[in-house]
């Protein structure tokens, strides 16, 4: 996965990357990006629970939990995903982008034409879903090729693979994949919420 540097923080803004225990991480380690400065909110209006979840109080002012996965190198910030989109299987973290990149190496699936996410499984664990776009959307061999490529490249066994016609996956106005929206559609089709 190629990750571009978005640059250093602007003047008077501080950033740090923390682990799952809110401990600061050294450079080149991926964790949640926190930010604080004069332009950062001080809380949600009349929503103390939401404020407590979003802000970490500190002597230097509150840190905003951005929900972005990032790392820092030489003062530059590299954003590489969203914490809520992280796929956790058997205690191990997987970035959906890694699974999607593997699927997009299969002939017939172009770059940017797949979405990976997890859903609650029947046996209590998580199951991984991959939805891809392809002109060959009814080809059973394509589904098997996607499953094989993803497990070979990432070690992740896909539970559900669906191949849709081109331009059927929702995207933001800037063309980004809408994993959470696709996940919601998938769950609603299964009768879950």
LINSUL-V80411 format. One record per helix or strand of 3 or more residues. SS is the DSSP state (A for helix, B for strand). FROM is the first residue (numbers start at 1). TO is the last residue. If there is no record, write none. Layout:
BEGIN
ss from to
SS FROM TO
SS FROM TO
END
This chain:
BEGIN
ss from to
B 14 18
B 31 36
A 48 54
B 63 73
B 76 82
A 83 85
B 87 89
B 92 94
A 96 103
B 114 120
B 126 133
A 140 154
B 160 164
A 179 189
END
